Amino acid sequence: MSSDKVVKFLSGLPQFVGFKESELESFTFLLSRIKLEKNKVLFEQGTTADSFYIIENGIIQIKLDSLAGRKDTIGRLSRGMLVGEISMLSDKSRAMTVVAETNCNLYRVDKAAFDVLVANMDPVAYKILMNISLYCCDRLRKVNALVLDCIEKPFSENEYKIEKGVENLSIISRVGELLKQFNIGVEN
């Protein structure tokens, strides 16, 4: 994809609000485009976070190791969504496994290259960090609302699906398991 098309793609994403075209152009030099075939793993829970990804197209599944030893799908992400950014920015291991549900094209942002921007106090790095922080806060608010809703409903009703734009987050049994583990809203 040409640099102009990548800039146009990025400029339409909420994570890049407030960026000048020249800033987006400089950011494109950090990106490498990768293809991920259906059912292939992008990364595994517990591995080192050396990058984050921007989904150009396709759908990926977010999976967590359940308390019962399964890999439960807890969400799906699609066009324009970020994945792996929290682990990379916090220097923590991957908190989830990510698998392609469909054929996907992604942009990979390498941690070492991004860390150079941060170390040089590049305004692009500051804007990316600020927008990712706001993006994560928004997702946390949505999850908090889901958890509150789970507390207020019997566990048999705890199947949720939230859709807003390109974001599709479904939480099925995982929230119930976690709430039971912490004795929140559980009737004995």
NUDRENLUM-612275 format. One record per residue: residue number from 1; residue in one letter; x, y, z of N, C-alpha, C in turn. Coordinates in steps of 0.1 Angstrom, whole numbers, always signed. Example, Ala and Ser with C-alpha at 12.3 -4.5 7.8 and 13.67 -1.06 7.14 Angstrom:
// residues 2
   n res   n_u   n_v   n_w  ca_u  ca_v  ca_w   c_u   c_v   c_w
   1   A  +132   -57   +78  +123   -45   +78  +132   -33   +78
   2   S  +128   -22   +71  +137   -11   +71  +129    +0   +79
//
This chain:
// residues 188
   n res   n_u   n_v   n_w  ca_u  ca_v  ca_w   c_u   c_v   c_w
   1   M    +9   -12    +0    +0    +0    +0    +9   +12    +0
   2   S    +5   +22    -8   +14   +34    -9   +12   +42    +4
   3   S   +22   +51    +6   +23   +59   +18   +10   +68   +19
   4   D    +6   +73    +7    -6   +82    +7   -19   +74   +12
   5   K   -20   +62    +8   -31   +53   +12   -31   +50   +27
   6   V   -18   +48   +32   -17   +45   +46   -20   +57   +54
   7   V   -16   +69   +50   -19   +81   +57   -34   +83   +57
   8   K   -41   +81   +46   -55   +83   +45   -62   +73   +55
   9   F   -58   +60   +55   -63   +50   +64   -61   +55   +79
  10   L   -49   +59   +82   -47   +63   +96   -54   +75  +100
  11   S   -56   +85   +91   -63   +97   +94   -77   +95   +98
  12   G   -83   +84   +94   -97   +81   +97   -99   +73  +110
  13   L   -88   +71  +117   -89   +63  +129   -89   +72  +142
  14   P   -97   +69  +152   -98   +78  +164   -84   +79  +171
  15   Q   -76   +68  +170   -63   +69  +176   -53   +79  +170
  16   F   -57   +84  +159   -48   +94  +152   -55  +107  +150
  17   V   -65  +110  +158   -71  +123  +158   -61  +134  +162
  18   G   -61  +145  +155   -52  +156  +158   -38  +155  +152
  19   F   -36  +145  +144   -23  +144  +137   -23  +152  +124
  20   K   -12  +159  +122   -10  +166  +109    -7  +155   +99
  21   E    -9  +158   +86    -6  +148   +75    +9  +145   +76
  22   S   +18  +155   +78   +32  +153   +79   +36  +143   +90
  23   E   +29  +144  +102   +32  +135  +113   +28  +121  +110
  24   L   +16  +119  +103   +12  +106   +99   +22  +100   +89
  25   E   +27  +109   +80   +37  +104   +70   +49   +99   +77
  26   S   +54  +106   +87   +66  +102   +94   +63   +89  +102
  27   F   +51   +87  +107   +47   +75  +115   +47   +63  +105
  28   T   +43   +65   +93   +43   +53   +84   +56   +46   +82
  29   F   +67   +53   +85   +80   +47   +84   +82   +37   +95
  30   L   +74   +37  +105   +75   +27  +116   +67   +15  +113
  31   L   +59   +15  +103   +49    +5  +100   +55    -6   +90
  32   S   +52   -18   +93   +54   -29   +83   +41   -36   +82
  33   R   +37   -38   +69   +24   -45   +66   +26   -60   +66
  34   I   +18   -67   +74   +18   -81   +74    +5   -87   +71
  35   K    +5   -99   +65    -7  -107   +62    -8  -118   +72
  36   L   -20  -120   +78   -22  -131   +87   -34  -139   +82
  37   E   -31  -152   +79   -41  -161   +73   -51  -165   +84
  38   K   -63  -168   +79   -73  -174   +88   -68  -185   +97
  39   N   -71  -184  +109   -68  -194  +120   -53  -194  +124
  40   K   -45  -184  +119   -31  -183  +123   -30  -175  +136
  41   V   -21  -178  +144   -19  -170  +157    -9  -159  +154
  42   L   -14  -147  +159    -5  -135  +158    +5  -135  +169
  43   F    +0  -137  +181    +9  -139  +193    +1  -146  +204
  44   E    +9  -152  +213    +3  -161  +224    +4  -153  +237
  45   Q    -6  -156  +245    -7  -151  +259    +6  -155  +266
  46   G   +12  -146  +273   +24  -149  +281   +38  -146  +274
  47   T   +37  -143  +260   +49  -141  +253   +54  -126  +254
  48   T   +66  -123  +251   +71  -110  +252   +65  -101  +241
  49   A   +61   -89  +246   +55   -79  +237   +66   -70  +230
  50   D   +68   -73  +217   +78   -66  +210   +72   -57  +199
  51   S   +59   -55  +199   +52   -47  +189   +37   -46  +192
  52   F   +31   -37  +185   +16   -36  +185   +11   -35  +171
  53   Y    -1   -37  +169    -7   -39  +155   -19   -30  +153
  54   I   -21   -25  +141   -33   -18  +137   -39   -27  +126
  55   I   -52   -30  +128   -59   -39  +118   -63   -30  +107
  56   E   -58   -34   +95   -63   -27   +83   -76   -33   +78
  57   N   -77   -47   +78   -89   -53   +74   -89   -68   +80
  58   G  -101   -73   +81  -102   -87   +86  -107   -86  +101
  59   I  -109   -98  +106  -113   -99  +120  -104  -108  +128
  60   I  -100  -104  +140   -92  -112  +148   -99  -115  +161
  61   Q   -96  -127  +167  -103  -131  +179   -93  -129  +191
  62   I   -98  -124  +202   -90  -122  +214   -94  -134  +223
  63   K   -84  -142  +227   -86  -154  +235   -78  -153  +248
  64   L   -84  -157  +259   -78  -158  +272   -78  -172  +277
  65   D   -67  -176  +284   -67  -189  +291   -78  -188  +302
  66   S   -87  -197  +302   -98  -197  +312   -93  -204  +324
  67   L  -101  -202  +335   -98  -209  +347   -99  -224  +346
  68   A  -107  -229  +336  -109  -243  +333   -98  -249  +324
  69   G   -89  -240  +319   -78  -245  +311   -81  -244  +296
  70   R   -92  -238  +292   -96  -236  +278   -90  -222  +273
  71   K   -90  -220  +260   -88  -207  +254  -101  -202  +250
  72   D  -107  -193  +258  -120  -187  +255  -119  -175  +247
  73   T  -127  -174  +237  -128  -161  +229  -136  -151  +237
  74   I  -130  -140  +240  -137  -130  +248  -140  -117  +240
  75   G  -135  -117  +227  -137  -105  +219  -133  -107  +205
  76   R  -137   -97  +197  -133   -97  +183  -130   -83  +180
  77   L  -119   -81  +172  -115   -68  +167  -114   -67  +152
  78   S  -117   -56  +147  -117   -55  +132  -111   -41  +128
  79   R  -113   -38  +116  -107   -26  +109  -105   -14  +118
  80   G   -93    -9  +119   -90    +3  +126   -86    +1  +141
  81   M   -88   -11  +146   -86   -14  +160   -71   -17  +162
  82   L   -67   -14  +174   -53   -17  +179   -53   -30  +187
  83   V   -42   -37  +186   -41   -49  +194   -26   -51  +198
  84   G   -25   -54  +211   -11   -56  +217    -5   -43  +222
  85   E   -12   -32  +221    -5   -19  +225    -3   -18  +240
  86   I   -12   -24  +248   -11   -22  +263    +1   -30  +268
  87   S    +3   -42  +263   +15   -50  +268   +28   -44  +263
  88   M   +28   -39  +251   +40   -33  +246   +44   -21  +253
  89   L   +34   -12  +255   +37    +1  +262   +40    -1  +277
  90   S   +35   -11  +283   +37   -14  +297   +49   -23  +300
  91   D   +55   -28  +289   +66   -38  +291   +62   -50  +299
  92   K   +50   -55  +296   +45   -67  +302   +43   -77  +292
  93   S   +42   -90  +296   +40  -101  +286   +26  -100  +281
  94   R   +24  -106  +270   +10  -106  +263    +0  -111  +273
  95   A   -11  -104  +274   -22  -107  +283   -32  -116  +276
  96   M   -31  -119  +263   -40  -126  +256   -34  -133  +244
  97   T   -41  -142  +238   -37  -148  +225   -46  -142  +215
  98   V   -40  -139  +203   -47  -133  +192   -46  -142  +180
  99   V   -58  -145  +174   -59  -155  +163   -67  -148  +152
 100   A   -63  -150  +140   -71  -145  +128   -84  -153  +126
 101   E   -95  -147  +127  -108  -153  +124  -110  -154  +109
 102   T  -105  -143  +102  -105  -143   +88   -91  -139   +83
 103   N   -89  -139   +70   -76  -134   +65   -76  -119   +69
 104   C   -64  -115   +73   -62  -101   +78   -50   -95   +72
 105   N   -50   -82   +71   -39   -73   +69   -37   -64   +81
 106   L   -25   -64   +86   -22   -56   +98   -10   -47   +95
 107   Y    -9   -36  +103    +3   -29  +103   +10   -31  +117
 108   R   +23   -35  +116   +30   -38  +128   +39   -26  +132
 109   V   +38   -22  +145   +46   -11  +150   +57   -18  +159
 110   D   +69   -17  +155   +80   -23  +163   +83   -15  +176
 111   K   +84   -22  +187   +87   -16  +200  +100    -8  +200
 112   A  +111   -14  +194  +124    -7  +194  +123    +6  +186
 113   A  +116    +6  +175  +115   +18  +167  +107   +28  +174
 114   F   +96   +24  +180   +87   +33  +187   +94   +39  +200
 115   D  +102   +31  +206  +110   +35  +218  +120   +46  +214
 116   V  +125   +46  +202  +134   +56  +197  +127   +69  +196
 117   L  +115   +69  +191  +106   +81  +190  +104   +87  +204
 118   V  +100   +78  +214   +98   +83  +227  +110   +89  +233
 119   A  +122   +82  +232  +134   +87  +238  +138  +101  +232
 120   N  +135  +103  +219  +138  +115  +213  +128  +126  +215
 121   M  +118  +123  +223  +107  +132  +227  +100  +137  +214
 122   D   +98  +128  +204   +92  +132  +192   +77  +135  +195
 123   P   +71  +146  +189   +57  +149  +191   +48  +138  +186
 124   V   +52  +131  +176   +44  +120  +171   +42  +109  +182
 125   A   +53  +106  +189   +52   +96  +200   +43  +101  +211
 126   Y   +44  +114  +214   +35  +119  +225   +21  +118  +221
 127   K   +17  +122  +209    +3  +121  +204    -2  +107  +204
 128   I    +7   +98  +199    +2   +84  +199    +0   +79  +213
 129   L    +9   +82  +222    +7   +77  +236    -5   +83  +242
 130   M    -8   +96  +239   -20  +103  +245   -32   +97  +239
 131   N   -33   +95  +226   -45   +89  +220   -47   +75  +224
 132   I   -37   +67  +225   -38   +53  +230   -43   +53  +244
 133   S   -38   +62  +253   -43   +63  +266   -58   +66  +267
 134   L   -63   +75  +259   -77   +79  +258   -85   +67  +253
 135   Y   -80   +60  +243   -86   +49  +237   -88   +38  +247
 136   C   -77   +35  +255   -78   +25  +266   -87   +29  +277
 137   C   -88   +42  +280   -97   +46  +290  -112   +44  +286
 138   D  -114   +46  +273  -128   +44  +268  -131   +29  +268
 139   R  -122   +20  +265  -125    +6  +265  -127    +2  +280
 140   L  -119    +7  +289  -121    +4  +303  -135    +8  +308
 141   R  -139   +19  +304  -153   +24  +308  -163   +14  +303
 142   K  -162    +9  +291  -171    +0  +286  -171   -14  +293
 143   V  -159   -18  +296  -158   -31  +304  -164   -29  +318
 144   N  -161   -18  +324  -167   -15  +338  -182   -15  +337
 145   A  -188   -10  +327  -202   -10  +325  -207   -24  +324
 146   L  -200   -33  +316  -204   -47  +314  -203   -54  +328
 147   V  -193   -52  +335  -191   -59  +348  -202   -55  +357
 148   L  -206   -42  +358  -217   -37  +366  -230   -44  +362
 149   D  -232   -45  +349  -244   -51  +344  -244   -66  +348
 150   C  -232   -72  +348  -232   -86  +352  -235   -88  +367
 151   I  -231   -79  +375  -234   -79  +389  -249   -78  +392
 152   E  -255   -70  +383  -270   -67  +385  -279   -78  +379
 153   K  -274   -87  +371  -282   -97  +365  -278  -111  +370
 154   P  -287  -121  +369  -283  -135  +372  -273  -139  +362
 155   F  -264  -149  +366  -253  -153  +357  -259  -160  +344
 156   S  -271  -166  +345  -276  -172  +333  -279  -161  +322
 157   E  -280  -149  +326  -283  -138  +316  -270  -131  +312
 158   N  -259  -135  +317  -246  -128  +314  -240  -132  +301
 159   E  -247  -129  +290  -241  -130  +277  -244  -117  +270
 160   Y  -233  -110  +267  -233   -97  +262  -227   -96  +248
 161   K  -231   -86  +241  -225   -83  +228  -227   -68  +226
 162   I  -216   -61  +225  -216   -46  +223  -210   -43  +209
 163   E  -217   -36  +201  -212   -32  +188  -213   -17  +187
 164   K  -201   -11  +183  -201    +3  +181  -191    +6  +170
 165   G  -195    +9  +158  -186   +11  +147  -178    -1  +144
 166   V  -165    -1  +144  -157   -13  +141  -154   -21  +153
 167   E  -158   -16  +165  -155   -24  +177  -166   -34  +180
 168   N  -162   -46  +182  -171   -57  +185  -165   -65  +197
 169   L  -171   -63  +209  -166   -69  +221  -176   -78  +227
 170   S  -174   -91  +228  -184  -100  +234  -177  -106  +246
 171   I  -184  -106  +257  -179  -112  +269  -190  -122  +273
 172   I  -186  -135  +274  -196  -145  +276  -194  -151  +290
 173   S  -187  -161  +292  -186  -168  +305  -174  -162  +313
 174   R  -165  -156  +307  -153  -151  +314  -156  -142  +326
 175   V  -165  -132  +323  -169  -123  +333  -176  -130  +345
 176   G  -185  -139  +342  -191  -147  +353  -181  -155  +361
 177   E  -171  -161  +354  -160  -168  +361  -153  -159  +371
 178   L  -149  -147  +365  -141  -138  +374  -149  -133  +385
 179   L  -162  -130  +383  -170  -125  +394  -172  -135  +404
 180   K  -174  -148  +400  -175  -159  +410  -162  -160  +418
 181   Q  -151  -159  +411  -138  -160  +418  -136  -150  +429
 182   F  -141  -138  +427  -140  -127  +437  -153  -126  +445
 183   N  -162  -135  +444  -174  -135  +452  -182  -122  +450
 184   I  -183  -118  +438  -191  -106  +435  -204  -110  +428
 185   G  -215  -106  +435  -228  -109  +429  -231  -123  +428
 186   V  -225  -132  +436  -227  -146  +435  -236  -150  +447
 187   E  -247  -157  +443  -256  -162  +454  -252  -177  +457
 188   N  -249  -180  +469  -245  -193  +473  -257  -202  +476
//
